[in-house]
Amino acid sequence: MELRLQNLSKRYGTKYAVDDVNVCLTPGVYGLLGANGAGKTTLMRMICGVLKPTSGMIRLNGKKIEALGEQYYEHLGYMPQDFGFYPDFTAREFMLYMAAVKGLSKNKAKKRTDALLHMVNLSDVADKKIKSFSGGMKQRLGIAQAELNSPSILILDEPTAGLDPKERVRFRNLISDFAKEKIVILSTHIVSDVSYIADTILMMKDGRFILQEPMATVTDGIEGKVWELFADERTAEEYSRRFAVVNLHHENNNSVRLRIVSDTAPSADAKTVLPSLEDLFLYHFGEDAQVEGSEN
């Protein structure tokens, strides 16, 4: 299984939302990271066929997706950021409806619905209306519908947004279970979610990939650029104005411990520490970064 994006661009007027993206995806979990407006959602919508590229092409196993037609969509499972549920449907009714839309036979639809509702821990509420569900339950139902046709390409746009930490852990585990032998693209600005489950990080800025790196080596480029130091409160405020501060913690002795990302040492007594994915995100996006979900 190989999904290749070649010189893929999407332009609105004179502005490029996605600008000349090239990548070859094979089975594994890809964490698609970027600040808001980086082009992540536009890229995923093009992969799903919702948007037509301005230029470039997408190939599945060497064939253009336009030539594959419906055959291509049989490979896809998509959970958009703002998924539209029918609130008066029960979870079971919704799954059977989506199965019909995807062309599953009645027998297969029933079997997949039962199996997936069990997998996402919604069997007990299968016959309750969706309008009574919590945000986490709706997100789990969203990923279940994306899996109905057993896709080989699973695309999830901000699937953990708005979930509490316990639900996010459950959701990450679900994605890991679903990811076997699939291409999974997980878009998020909650860095800790991808740091646990991604095999590869794709980082977007201004419509382009600025990084395509295996998770194991993605932070190598900022080794020696993450610093920790202690300062009094007034000095800590000054550091916060001058540097990208990843974390700031008030200690019991009235000092402040700061974690700073900088090409040069912020002070003579600053010590380098091992970089994290969160540090990398802040290094590239600075004030545009909205780092969430740190579990350090």
C-alpha atoms as a printed R data frame, in Angstrom:
    type eleno elety resid chain resno       x      y       z
1   ATOM     1    CA   MET     A     1   0.000  0.000   0.000
2   ATOM     2    CA   GLU     A     2   1.474  3.318  -1.107
3   ATOM     3    CA   LEU     A     3  -0.229  6.712  -1.157
4   ATOM     4    CA   ARG     A     4   1.875  9.311  -2.965
5   ATOM     5    CA   LEU     A     5   1.249 13.056  -3.055
6   ATOM     6    CA   GLN     A     6   3.096 14.717  -5.926
7   ATOM     7    CA   ASN     A     7   3.538 18.506  -6.153
8   ATOM     8    CA   LEU     A     8   0.131 18.860  -4.522
9   ATOM     9    CA   SER     A     9  -1.157 22.445  -4.210
10  ATOM    10    CA   LYS     A    10  -4.415 24.192  -3.399
11  ATOM    11    CA   ARG     A    11  -4.737 27.901  -4.125
12  ATOM    12    CA   TYR     A    12  -7.505 30.312  -3.152
13  ATOM    13    CA   GLY     A    13  -7.014 33.468  -5.195
14  ATOM    14    CA   THR     A    14  -3.356 34.357  -4.731
15  ATOM    15    CA   LYS     A    15  -2.955 32.487  -1.434
16  ATOM    16    CA   TYR     A    16  -1.738 28.893  -1.252
17  ATOM    17    CA   ALA     A    17  -3.403 26.846   1.508
18  ATOM    18    CA   VAL     A    18  -1.242 23.872   0.435
19  ATOM    19    CA   ASP     A    19   1.911 24.622  -1.519
20  ATOM    20    CA   ASP     A    20   3.778 21.947  -3.531
21  ATOM    21    CA   VAL     A    21   3.547 19.063  -1.037
22  ATOM    22    CA   ASN     A    22   5.417 15.844  -1.807
23  ATOM    23    CA   VAL     A    23   5.292 12.733   0.365
24  ATOM    24    CA   CYS     A    24   5.063  8.967   0.015
25  ATOM    25    CA   LEU     A    25   2.935  7.264   2.689
26  ATOM    26    CA   THR     A    26   3.084  3.572   3.523
27  ATOM    27    CA   PRO     A    27   1.332  1.726   6.383
28  ATOM    28    CA   GLY     A    28   1.924  3.395   9.747
29  ATOM    29    CA   VAL     A    29   0.648  6.281  11.865
30  ATOM    30    CA   TYR     A    30   1.518  9.766  10.625
31  ATOM    31    CA   GLY     A    31   1.147 12.666  13.042
32  ATOM    32    CA   LEU     A    32   0.250 15.761  11.015
33  ATOM    33    CA   LEU     A    33   1.252 18.755  13.129
34  ATOM    34    CA   GLY     A    34   0.975 22.479  12.550
35  ATOM    35    CA   ALA     A    35  -0.449 25.677  13.980
36  ATOM    36    CA   ASN     A    36  -3.992 26.690  13.047
37  ATOM    37    CA   GLY     A    37  -4.071 27.736   9.392
38  ATOM    38    CA   ALA     A    38  -1.016 25.662   8.435
39  ATOM    39    CA   GLY     A    39  -2.977 23.778   5.748
40  ATOM    40    CA   LYS     A    40  -3.613 20.471   7.517
41  ATOM    41    CA   THR     A    41  -7.375 20.270   6.947
42  ATOM    42    CA   THR     A    42  -7.101 21.389   3.311
43  ATOM    43    CA   LEU     A    43  -4.496 18.675   2.693
44  ATOM    44    CA   MET     A    44  -6.679 15.969   4.221
45  ATOM    45    CA   ARG     A    45  -9.741 17.097   2.291
46  ATOM    46    CA   MET     A    46  -7.792 16.767  -0.947
47  ATOM    47    CA   ILE     A    47  -6.660 13.261   0.011
48  ATOM    48    CA   CYS     A    48 -10.305 12.382   0.713
49  ATOM    49    CA   GLY     A    49 -11.496 13.826  -2.591
50  ATOM    50    CA   VAL     A    50 -13.614 16.511  -0.889
51  ATOM    51    CA   LEU     A    51 -11.452 19.242  -2.473
52  ATOM    52    CA   LYS     A    52  -9.891 19.201  -5.909
53  ATOM    53    CA   PRO     A    53  -6.206 20.217  -6.049
54  ATOM    54    CA   THR     A    54  -5.240 23.334  -8.001
55  ATOM    55    CA   SER     A    55  -2.225 21.395  -9.249
56  ATOM    56    CA   GLY     A    56  -0.363 18.164  -8.605
57  ATOM    57    CA   MET     A    57  -1.747 14.673  -8.145
58  ATOM    58    CA   ILE     A    58  -2.472 11.888  -5.686
59  ATOM    59    CA   ARG     A    59  -1.627  8.286  -6.589
60  ATOM    60    CA   LEU     A    60  -2.645  5.080  -4.834
61  ATOM    61    CA   ASN     A    61  -0.315  2.202  -5.654
62  ATOM    62    CA   GLY     A    62   0.897  4.122  -8.702
63  ATOM    63    CA   LYS     A    63  -2.562  4.947 -10.115
64  ATOM    64    CA   LYS     A    64  -4.126  8.404 -10.144
65  ATOM    65    CA   ILE     A    65  -7.107  8.542  -7.800
66  ATOM    66    CA   GLU     A    66  -9.222 10.153 -10.552
67  ATOM    67    CA   ALA     A    67  -8.702  7.041 -12.665
68  ATOM    68    CA   LEU     A    68  -9.583  4.747  -9.753
69  ATOM    69    CA   GLY     A    69 -12.862  6.568  -9.102
70  ATOM    70    CA   GLU     A    70 -15.129  4.747  -6.629
71  ATOM    71    CA   GLN     A    71 -12.450  2.108  -6.149
72  ATOM    72    CA   TYR     A    72 -10.330  4.717  -4.380
73  ATOM    73    CA   TYR     A    73 -13.081  5.701  -1.950
74  ATOM    74    CA   GLU     A    74 -13.474  2.090  -0.901
75  ATOM    75    CA   HIS     A    75 -10.011  2.404   0.630
76  ATOM    76    CA   LEU     A    76 -10.872  5.541   2.625
77  ATOM    77    CA   GLY     A    77 -12.152  6.141   6.133
78  ATOM    78    CA   TYR     A    78 -12.540  9.792   7.143
79  ATOM    79    CA   MET     A    79 -13.429 11.511  10.383
80  ATOM    80    CA   PRO     A    80 -13.643 15.264   9.733
81  ATOM    81    CA   GLN     A    81 -13.071 17.829  12.468
82  ATOM    82    CA   ASP     A    82 -16.732 18.886  12.579
83  ATOM    83    CA   PHE     A    83 -18.508 15.602  12.092
84  ATOM    84    CA   GLY     A    84 -22.257 15.925  11.448
85  ATOM    85    CA   PHE     A    85 -24.354 13.540  13.517
86  ATOM    86    CA   TYR     A    86 -28.120 13.090  13.330
87  ATOM    87    CA   PRO     A    87 -29.057 13.799  16.970
88  ATOM    88    CA   ASP     A    88 -32.329 11.842  16.899
89  ATOM    89    CA   PHE     A    89 -30.644  8.729  15.529
90  ATOM    90    CA   THR     A    90 -29.457  6.090  17.955
91  ATOM    91    CA   ALA     A    91 -25.817  5.040  17.650
92  ATOM    92    CA   ARG     A    92 -26.903  1.795  15.971
93  ATOM    93    CA   GLU     A    93 -29.217  3.577  13.517
94  ATOM    94    CA   PHE     A    94 -26.470  6.023  12.628
95  ATOM    95    CA   MET     A    95 -23.930  3.254  12.001
96  ATOM    96    CA   LEU     A    96 -26.383  1.301   9.821
97  ATOM    97    CA   TYR     A    97 -27.206  4.468   7.893
98  ATOM    98    CA   MET     A    98 -23.502  5.209   7.285
99  ATOM    99    CA   ALA     A    99 -22.941  1.577   6.273
100 ATOM   100    CA   ALA     A   100 -25.688  1.942   3.636
101 ATOM   101    CA   VAL     A   101 -24.080  5.153   2.360
102 ATOM   102    CA   LYS     A   102 -20.786  3.275   2.034
103 ATOM   103    CA   GLY     A   103 -22.448  0.444   0.129
104 ATOM   104    CA   LEU     A   104 -22.194 -2.358   2.680
105 ATOM   105    CA   SER     A   105 -24.695 -5.210   2.433
106 ATOM   106    CA   LYS     A   106 -27.303 -5.425   5.225
107 ATOM   107    CA   ASN     A   107 -25.698 -8.510   6.711
108 ATOM   108    CA   LYS     A   108 -22.197 -7.036   6.689
109 ATOM   109    CA   ALA     A   109 -23.498 -3.687   7.971
110 ATOM   110    CA   LYS     A   110 -25.062 -5.360  11.020
111 ATOM   111    CA   LYS     A   111 -21.932 -7.397  11.788
112 ATOM   112    CA   ARG     A   112 -19.578 -4.411  11.415
113 ATOM   113    CA   THR     A   113 -21.883 -2.170  13.451
114 ATOM   114    CA   ASP     A   114 -22.051 -4.631  16.347
115 ATOM   115    CA   ALA     A   115 -18.301 -5.301  16.270
116 ATOM   116    CA   LEU     A   116 -17.289 -1.636  16.068
117 ATOM   117    CA   LEU     A   117 -19.707 -0.397  18.725
118 ATOM   118    CA   HIS     A   118 -18.231 -3.054  21.002
119 ATOM   119    CA   MET     A   119 -14.685 -2.020  20.076
120 ATOM   120    CA   VAL     A   120 -15.326  1.653  20.897
121 ATOM   121    CA   ASN     A   121 -17.153  0.694  24.110
122 ATOM   122    CA   LEU     A   122 -20.596  1.932  23.015
123 ATOM   123    CA   SER     A   123 -22.498 -1.386  22.978
124 ATOM   124    CA   ASP     A   124 -24.354 -0.524  26.185
125 ATOM   125    CA   VAL     A   125 -25.689  2.724  24.676
126 ATOM   126    CA   ALA     A   126 -26.148  1.482  21.102
127 ATOM   127    CA   ASP     A   127 -29.888  2.146  21.204
128 ATOM   128    CA   LYS     A   128 -29.708  5.543  22.903
129 ATOM   129    CA   LYS     A   129 -30.042  8.758  20.911
130 ATOM   130    CA   ILE     A   130 -26.828 10.514  19.945
131 ATOM   131    CA   LYS     A   131 -28.079 13.821  21.371
132 ATOM   132    CA   SER     A   132 -27.668 12.283  24.846
133 ATOM   133    CA   PHE     A   133 -23.990 11.420  24.217
134 ATOM   134    CA   SER     A   134 -20.993 13.197  25.728
135 ATOM   135    CA   GLY     A   135 -18.291 14.675  23.485
136 ATOM   136    CA   GLY     A   136 -16.077 11.643  24.021
137 ATOM   137    CA   MET     A   137 -18.845  9.227  23.102
138 ATOM   138    CA   LYS     A   138 -19.533 11.158  19.894
139 ATOM   139    CA   GLN     A   139 -15.826 11.079  19.004
140 ATOM   140    CA   ARG     A   140 -15.740  7.319  19.532
141 ATOM   141    CA   LEU     A   141 -18.814  6.946  17.328
142 ATOM   142    CA   GLY     A   142 -17.051  9.105  14.732
143 ATOM   143    CA   ILE     A   143 -14.050  6.811  14.531
144 ATOM   144    CA   ALA     A   144 -16.334  3.759  14.470
145 ATOM   145    CA   GLN     A   145 -18.147  5.042  11.363
146 ATOM   146    CA   ALA     A   146 -14.796  5.800   9.703
147 ATOM   147    CA   GLU     A   147 -13.865  2.127  10.194
148 ATOM   148    CA   LEU     A   148 -17.103  0.649   8.809
149 ATOM   149    CA   ASN     A   149 -15.689 -0.223   5.396
150 ATOM   150    CA   SER     A   150 -12.410 -1.577   6.867
151 ATOM   151    CA   PRO     A   151 -10.398  1.166   5.112
152 ATOM   152    CA   SER     A   152  -6.718  0.853   4.347
153 ATOM   153    CA   ILE     A   153  -6.358  4.664   4.630
154 ATOM   154    CA   LEU     A   154  -7.780  6.235   7.798
155 ATOM   155    CA   ILE     A   155  -7.824 10.046   8.070
156 ATOM   156    CA   LEU     A   156  -8.654 11.711  11.374
157 ATOM   157    CA   ASP     A   157  -8.880 15.494  11.659
158 ATOM   158    CA   GLU     A   158  -8.470 16.764  15.265
159 ATOM   159    CA   PRO     A   159 -10.107 13.616  16.696
160 ATOM   160    CA   THR     A   160  -9.202 14.393  20.327
161 ATOM   161    CA   ALA     A   161 -10.133 18.093  20.390
162 ATOM   162    CA   GLY     A   162 -12.270 18.929  23.402
163 ATOM   163    CA   LEU     A   163 -11.803 15.572  25.123
164 ATOM   164    CA   ASP     A   164 -10.698 15.239  28.729
165 ATOM   165    CA   PRO     A   165  -7.353 13.463  29.444
166 ATOM   166    CA   LYS     A   166  -8.992 10.099  30.208
167 ATOM   167    CA   GLU     A   167 -10.986 10.146  26.953
168 ATOM   168    CA   ARG     A   168  -7.890 11.188  25.002
169 ATOM   169    CA   VAL     A   169  -5.945  8.205  26.344
170 ATOM   170    CA   ARG     A   170  -8.818  5.890  25.409
171 ATOM   171    CA   PHE     A   171  -8.987  7.433  21.959
172 ATOM   172    CA   ARG     A   172  -5.236  7.086  21.376
173 ATOM   173    CA   ASN     A   173  -5.462  3.413  22.293
174 ATOM   174    CA   LEU     A   174  -8.353  2.971  19.859
175 ATOM   175    CA   ILE     A   175  -6.353  4.550  17.054
176 ATOM   176    CA   SER     A   176  -3.410  2.260  17.815
177 ATOM   177    CA   ASP     A   177  -5.730 -0.760  17.606
178 ATOM   178    CA   PHE     A   178  -7.184  0.412  14.281
179 ATOM   179    CA   ALA     A   179  -3.792  1.326  12.806
180 ATOM   180    CA   LYS     A   180  -2.510 -2.164  12.066
181 ATOM   181    CA   GLU     A   181  -1.520 -2.475   8.396
182 ATOM   182    CA   LYS     A   182  -3.169  0.860   7.519
183 ATOM   183    CA   ILE     A   183  -2.025  4.319   6.537
184 ATOM   184    CA   VAL     A   184  -3.320  6.497   9.378
185 ATOM   185    CA   ILE     A   185  -3.077 10.292   9.157
186 ATOM   186    CA   LEU     A   186  -3.833 11.954  12.475
187 ATOM   187    CA   SER     A   187  -4.034 15.737  12.404
188 ATOM   188    CA   THR     A   188  -3.860 17.591  15.697
189 ATOM   189    CA   HIS     A   189  -2.346 20.522  17.548
190 ATOM   190    CA   ILE     A   190  -2.370 18.496  20.794
191 ATOM   191    CA   VAL     A   191   1.238 17.400  20.636
192 ATOM   192    CA   SER     A   192   1.161 14.707  23.317
193 ATOM   193    CA   ASP     A   193  -1.482 12.753  21.377
194 ATOM   194    CA   VAL     A   194   0.845 12.074  18.457
195 ATOM   195    CA   SER     A   195   3.998 11.708  20.549
196 ATOM   196    CA   TYR     A   196   2.586  8.450  21.982
197 ATOM   197    CA   ILE     A   197   1.284  6.768  18.831
198 ATOM   198    CA   ALA     A   198   2.859  8.272  15.682
199 ATOM   199    CA   ASP     A   199   5.544  6.449  13.730
200 ATOM   200    CA   THR     A   200   6.330  9.505  11.611
201 ATOM   201    CA   ILE     A   201   5.837 13.238  12.124
202 ATOM   202    CA   LEU     A   202   4.746 15.467   9.246
203 ATOM   203    CA   MET     A   203   4.983 19.120  10.269
204 ATOM   204    CA   MET     A   204   3.257 21.787   8.173
205 ATOM   205    CA   LYS     A   205   3.824 25.514   8.101
206 ATOM   206    CA   ASP     A   206   2.344 27.957   5.578
207 ATOM   207    CA   GLY     A   207   1.054 25.089   3.438
208 ATOM   208    CA   ARG     A   208   4.385 23.259   3.175
209 ATOM   209    CA   PHE     A   209   6.017 20.349   4.957
210 ATOM   210    CA   ILE     A   210   8.930 21.640   7.000
211 ATOM   211    CA   LEU     A   211   9.611 18.215   8.528
212 ATOM   212    CA   GLN     A   212   9.063 14.598   7.509
213 ATOM   213    CA   GLU     A   213  10.832 12.566  10.169
214 ATOM   214    CA   PRO     A   214  10.485  9.239  12.024
215 ATOM   215    CA   MET     A   215   9.282  9.799  15.575
216 ATOM   216    CA   ALA     A   216  12.497  8.256  16.918
217 ATOM   217    CA   THR     A   217  14.703 10.978  15.398
218 ATOM   218    CA   VAL     A   218  12.345 13.928  14.902
219 ATOM   219    CA   THR     A   219  13.836 16.038  17.710
220 ATOM   220    CA   ASP     A   220  17.481 15.455  16.739
221 ATOM   221    CA   GLY     A   221  17.605 18.801  14.936
222 ATOM   222    CA   ILE     A   222  17.042 20.788  18.128
223 ATOM   223    CA   GLU     A   223  19.411 18.920  20.428
224 ATOM   224    CA   GLY     A   224  21.395 21.496  22.363
225 ATOM   225    CA   LYS     A   225  18.651 24.116  21.858
226 ATOM   226    CA   VAL     A   226  16.402 23.301  24.817
227 ATOM   227    CA   TRP     A   227  17.428 24.828  28.136
228 ATOM   228    CA   GLU     A   228  16.407 24.691  31.754
229 ATOM   229    CA   LEU     A   229  17.253 27.338  34.332
230 ATOM   230    CA   PHE     A   230  16.084 28.869  37.602
231 ATOM   231    CA   ALA     A   231  15.390 32.557  38.116
232 ATOM   232    CA   ASP     A   232  13.557 34.921  40.452
233 ATOM   233    CA   GLU     A   233  10.081 36.018  39.362
234 ATOM   234    CA   ARG     A   234  11.125 39.362  37.909
235 ATOM   235    CA   THR     A   235  13.908 37.779  35.835
236 ATOM   236    CA   ALA     A   236  11.530 35.000  34.737
237 ATOM   237    CA   GLU     A   237   9.153 37.633  33.344
238 ATOM   238    CA   GLU     A   238  12.037 39.127  31.385
239 ATOM   239    CA   TYR     A   239  12.965 35.691  29.952
240 ATOM   240    CA   SER     A   240   9.323 35.173  28.961
241 ATOM   241    CA   ARG     A   241   9.425 38.374  26.902
242 ATOM   242    CA   ARG     A   242  12.726 37.532  25.210
243 ATOM   243    CA   PHE     A   243  12.514 33.764  24.619
244 ATOM   244    CA   ALA     A   244  10.122 30.951  23.692
245 ATOM   245    CA   VAL     A   245   9.217 29.497  27.089
246 ATOM   246    CA   VAL     A   246   7.832 25.963  26.862
247 ATOM   247    CA   ASN     A   247   7.164 25.570  30.549
248 ATOM   248    CA   LEU     A   248   7.319 27.762  33.654
249 ATOM   249    CA   HIS     A   249   6.991 26.357  37.168
250 ATOM   250    CA   HIS     A   250   7.010 28.252  40.472
251 ATOM   251    CA   GLU     A   251   9.154 26.392  42.998
252 ATOM   252    CA   ASN     A   252   8.662 26.353  46.777
253 ATOM   253    CA   ASN     A   253  11.743 28.531  47.362
254 ATOM   254    CA   ASN     A   254  10.215 31.508  45.462
255 ATOM   255    CA   SER     A   255  12.294 30.741  42.372
256 ATOM   256    CA   VAL     A   256  10.901 29.901  38.948
257 ATOM   257    CA   ARG     A   257  12.034 26.938  36.835
258 ATOM   258    CA   LEU     A   258  11.904 27.700  33.114
259 ATOM   259    CA   ARG     A   259  12.181 25.461  30.070
260 ATOM   260    CA   ILE     A   260  13.254 27.553  27.088
261 ATOM   261    CA   VAL     A   261  13.792 26.779  23.400
262 ATOM   262    CA   SER     A   262  16.568 28.919  21.935
263 ATOM   263    CA   ASP     A   263  19.474 28.587  19.486
264 ATOM   264    CA   THR     A   264  21.751 30.148  22.101
265 ATOM   265    CA   ALA     A   265  21.954 29.833  25.886
266 ATOM   266    CA   PRO     A   266  19.535 32.252  27.556
267 ATOM   267    CA   SER     A   267  21.949 32.664  30.484
268 ATOM   268    CA   ALA     A   268  25.319 31.474  31.698
269 ATOM   269    CA   ASP     A   269  23.770 29.061  34.208
270 ATOM   270    CA   ALA     A   270  21.241 27.507  31.781
271 ATOM   271    CA   LYS     A   271  21.695 23.771  31.198
272 ATOM   272    CA   THR     A   272  20.664 21.847  28.084
273 ATOM   273    CA   VAL     A   273  18.012 19.129  28.446
274 ATOM   274    CA   LEU     A   274  16.721 16.439  26.111
275 ATOM   275    CA   PRO     A   275  14.223 17.908  23.608
276 ATOM   276    CA   SER     A   276  10.612 16.754  23.291
277 ATOM   277    CA   LEU     A   277   8.112 16.965  20.439
278 ATOM   278    CA   GLU     A   278   6.469 19.850  22.300
279 ATOM   279    CA   ASP     A   279   9.807 21.735  22.290
280 ATOM   280    CA   LEU     A   280  10.154 21.096  18.552
281 ATOM   281    CA   PHE     A   281   6.657 22.426  17.892
282 ATOM   282    CA   LEU     A   282   7.371 25.636  19.784
283 ATOM   283    CA   TYR     A   283  10.768 26.001  18.119
284 ATOM   284    CA   HIS     A   284   9.152 26.095  14.668
285 ATOM   285    CA   PHE     A   285   5.945 27.965  15.466
286 ATOM   286    CA   GLY     A   286   6.882 30.291  18.326
287 ATOM   287    CA   GLU     A   287   4.015 32.630  19.190
288 ATOM   288    CA   ASP     A   288   1.757 30.924  16.622
289 ATOM   289    CA   ALA     A   289   2.020 27.668  18.533
290 ATOM   290    CA   GLN     A   290  -0.928 26.530  20.615
291 ATOM   291    CA   VAL     A   291   0.667 23.642  22.416
292 ATOM   292    CA   GLU     A   292  -1.887 21.607  24.327
293 ATOM   293    CA   GLY     A   293  -2.072 18.394  26.244
294 ATOM   294    CA   SER     A   294   1.431 18.195  27.659
295 ATOM   295    CA   GLU     A   295   1.688 15.221  29.985
296 ATOM   296    CA   ASN     A   296   5.323 15.652  30.981
